[in-house]
Amino acid sequence: MIFRTRTYRYHFRALDSVVFPRATAGNTLRGAIGHMLREEGLSDTWFRGRSEGGPSGLADPPRPFVLRAGHLDGRRVQRGEEFRLGVHEFDIERPMAALFERALGGLATAGLGITRGRVQLLDEDRGGEIEAVDLSLAGTEQRARVRFVTPIELKGEAPEGEIPFGLLFARVRDRVATLSRLYGGATPDIDYAGMGARAALIETVSSSLVATSVSRKSSRTGQTHGIGGMTGTVEYTGELGEFLPWLRAAWWTGVGRHTVWGNGVIEVDGTESRPTE
């Protein structure tokens, strides 16, 4: 049970001053990329992902990539400064680099951010390495700290302000398994109900979660949507070994709502943060 992702690092130089909104830099970049792809007539066939049937909840399937731009939140990039954007893609058989480069290269004319500042895509090493996580590589860990780096919002019942491990694992399992089925060609062969029941036995030792309120306004509909969630650290205890490879895979995928532009980034014991930005 190997989960794979391909990673890219795009380097830019600001041709004008560029201002990224607080907590929504990833959404700003996603919108700019989507606009450029629509100009190329590619949005419906690639940017929105593909569906191959399955539950009604997957009628709008998860996108085959996520952006890593949290380090740009609220930042003003001055003319001549450089910055980076990280991308993790999950459709290994259909690399997206050429499409991303077409879209990102167009920002030298179209601009982005509040000021519509132009940015130049630099001709530097962009990565493209494949990372792999063996989901079956169970350990013997009895405690783990999970850091919720960017706002996370999970579907499911939970006391306000808390993230029970059972709920967290259920959403991680479903996301990683769905991405594997849609883009990796196989669904992990696991005992879903059994793992879910065992995950529910994991207890919370301590929690320092803080709720963050963030919203965005859709340029297409004009409606305002909440995209906030909780950040902070939770320490769990119990028979954690079989679950931690899944949480490490979730560092690459994100978990919860709005993962495509960078929400739901998690780290396990502080060891999974890697420089993709």
Residue pairs with C-beta under 8 A, 6 or more apart in sequence:
1 134
1 135
1 136
1 188
1 189
1 190
2 132
2 133
2 134
2 135
3 132
3 133
3 135
3 176
3 179
3 180
3 184
3 188
3 249
3 252
4 90
4 92
4 130
4 131
4 132
4 133
4 184
5 88
5 89
5 90
5 92
5 130
5 131
5 252
5 253
6 88
6 89
6 90
6 92
6 95
6 128
6 129
6 130
6 131
7 86
7 87
7 88
7 89
7 127
7 128
7 129
7 131
7 252
7 276
8 86
8 87
8 88
8 89
8 97
8 100
8 126
8 127
8 128
8 276
9 84
9 85
9 86
9 87
9 125
9 126
9 127
9 275
9 276
9 277
10 84
10 85
10 86
10 87
10 100
10 104
10 121
10 126
11 82
11 83
11 84
11 121
11 122
11 124
11 126
12 82
12 83
12 84
12 85
12 104
12 107
12 119
12 120
12 121
12 122
13 80
13 81
13 82
13 119
13 120
13 122
14 77
14 78
14 79
14 80
14 81
14 82
14 83
14 117
14 118
14 119
14 120
15 79
15 108
15 117
15 118
15 119
15 120
16 79
16 111
16 115
16 117
16 118
17 76
17 77
17 78
17 79
17 115
17 117
18 76
18 77
18 111
18 112
18 113
18 115
18 117
18 119
19 75
19 76
19 77
19 113
19 114
19 115
19 117
20 28
20 69
20 72
20 73
20 74
20 75
20 76
20 77
20 113
20 114
21 27
21 28
21 73
21 74
21 113
21 114
22 73
22 74
22 214
23 73
23 74
23 151
23 212
23 214
23 228
24 73
24 214
24 216
24 227
24 261
25 69
25 70
25 72
25 73
25 74
25 75
25 262
26 67
26 68
26 69
26 70
26 72
26 260
26 261
26 262
26 263
27 216
27 227
27 258
27 261
28 69
28 112
28 113
29 67
29 69
29 72
29 85
29 112
29 261
30 67
30 260
30 261
31 219
32 103
32 107
32 110
32 112
33 47
33 100
33 103
33 104
34 43
34 47
35 110
36 102
36 103
36 104
36 106
36 107
36 110
37 43
37 46
37 47
37 99
37 102
37 103
39 106
40 102
40 103
42 99
46 96
46 99
47 63
48 60
48 63
49 60
49 61
49 62
49 63
49 64
49 182
50 61
50 64
50 182
51 58
51 59
51 60
51 61
51 182
52 61
52 181
52 182
54 181
58 178
61 178
61 182
62 175
62 178
62 179
62 182
62 259
62 260
63 260
64 89
64 90
64 91
64 94
64 96
64 179
64 182
64 183
65 87
65 88
65 89
65 90
65 91
65 96
65 260
66 87
66 88
66 252
66 253
66 254
66 259
66 260
66 261
66 262
67 85
67 86
67 87
67 260
67 261
67 262
68 85
68 86
68 87
68 88
68 262
68 265
68 276
68 277
69 85
69 86
69 261
69 262
69 277
70 149
70 150
70 262
70 265
70 277
71 84
71 277
72 83
72 85
75 83
77 83
77 117
77 119
79 117
82 122
83 119
84 277
85 104
85 277
86 276
86 277
87 96
87 100
87 276
88 252
88 253
88 276
89 95
89 96
90 179
90 182
90 183
90 184
90 253
91 183
92 130
92 183
92 184
93 183
93 185
95 128
97 126
97 128
101 121
101 126
104 121
105 121
107 118
107 119
107 121
108 118
108 119
108 120
108 121
109 118
110 116
110 118
111 117
111 118
111 119
112 119
127 276
131 252
133 245
133 248
133 249
133 252
134 245
135 176
135 188
135 190
135 245
135 246
135 249
136 245
137 245
138 241
138 242
138 245
139 240
139 241
139 244
140 241
141 240
141 241
141 244
142 237
142 238
142 239
142 240
143 205
143 235
143 236
143 237
143 240
144 235
144 236
144 240
144 244
144 247
144 268
144 269
145 233
145 234
145 235
145 236
145 268
145 269
145 270
146 168
146 233
146 234
146 235
146 236
146 247
146 266
146 267
146 268
147 232
147 233
147 266
147 267
147 268
147 270
148 163
148 209
148 229
148 230
148 231
148 232
148 233
148 234
148 264
148 265
148 266
149 231
149 265
149 266
149 267
149 273
150 229
150 231
150 254
150 262
150 263
150 264
150 265
151 212
151 214
151 227
151 228
151 229
151 230
151 231
151 258
151 263
151 264
152 163
152 229
152 230
152 231
152 255
152 256
152 263
152 264
152 266
153 228
153 229
153 230
153 256
153 257
153 258
153 263
153 264
154 163
154 167
154 168
154 171
154 255
154 256
154 257
155 171
155 256
155 257
156 167
156 170
156 171
157 167
158 164
158 167
161 207
161 209
161 211
161 230
162 204
162 207
162 209
163 207
163 209
163 230
163 234
164 200
164 204
165 199
165 200
165 202
165 203
165 204
165 236
165 238
165 243
166 196
166 199
166 200
166 201
166 202
168 247
168 255
169 195
169 196
169 199
169 202
169 243
169 246
169 247
170 196
170 199
171 255
171 256
172 246
172 247
172 249
172 250
172 255
173 190
173 192
173 195
173 196
173 246
175 250
175 253
175 254
175 255
175 259
176 188
176 246
176 249
176 250
176 253
177 187
177 188
177 190
179 253
180 186
180 187
180 188
181 187
195 242
195 243
198 239
198 242
199 243
201 238
201 239
202 236
202 237
202 238
202 239
202 240
202 243
203 236
203 237
203 238
204 234
204 235
204 236
205 235
205 236
205 237
206 234
206 235
207 232
207 233
207 234
207 235
208 232
208 233
208 234
209 230
209 231
209 232
209 233
209 234
210 230
210 231
210 232
211 228
211 229
211 230
212 228
212 229
212 230
212 231
213 226
213 228
214 226
214 227
214 228
215 224
215 225
215 226
215 227
215 228
216 224
216 225
216 227
217 223
217 224
217 225
218 224
218 225
227 257
227 258
227 263
229 256
229 257
229 263
229 264
244 268
247 266
247 268
248 268
248 272
250 264
250 266
251 265
251 266
251 267
251 268
251 272
251 273
251 274
253 259
254 262
254 263
254 264
254 265
254 266
255 264
255 266
256 263
256 264
257 263
257 264
258 264
266 272
267 273
